[in-house]
Each structure stands twice: as structure tokens, then as C-alpha cells.
Amino acid sequence: MLAKLTAKNQLTLPKSVTNKIAPTEYFDIKVENGQIVLTPVKIQQSDAVRAKLAALDLSEQDVIDAVAWAREPRSQVQ
């Protein structure tokens, strides 16, 4: 079975292949002995939040400070 790599480095997996695995959006990708190996992974919501925090370079203390700030009582604006 063939799959074509596009000019944008995109690859479409044949439906006959994806029908044989559990529904997934993400794949772990590695190269072994010159072959590309795709392994389906399920991203947990907490993992996505941790990844976003890491990308923003936020520390645990930054999160604690933000939650404390959000919980501070505010005077009503008139």
C-alpha cells in the first residue's frame, strides 16, 4: 500500500489502515532502522494543559499566584 508525501510534508494514512486501530488524533513518531514508525497515543486533557503551561514557560508558582489573584475580592465597577 502506498501513501504519498506532499510538498508540505503531509502524509494521509489509508482508511483501510486507520480502520484497524482505535480512533486517535495523535501518533508518536520515531525512526527505526530507516523506517518511520507511528504509534497511536491518546493525549489526556491534563497532558495538554501541562504542555501549554510548558510552552508558556509558566512555573508552578506563577499558577498559584494567578489563582490567588483571581480569587481576590473585587469592588464592583459602576
Secondary structure, 3 states (H helix, E strand, C coil): CCCCECCCCCECCCHHHHCCCCCCCEEEEEEECCEEEEEEECCCHHHHHHHHHHHHCCCHHHHHHHHHHHHCCCCCCC
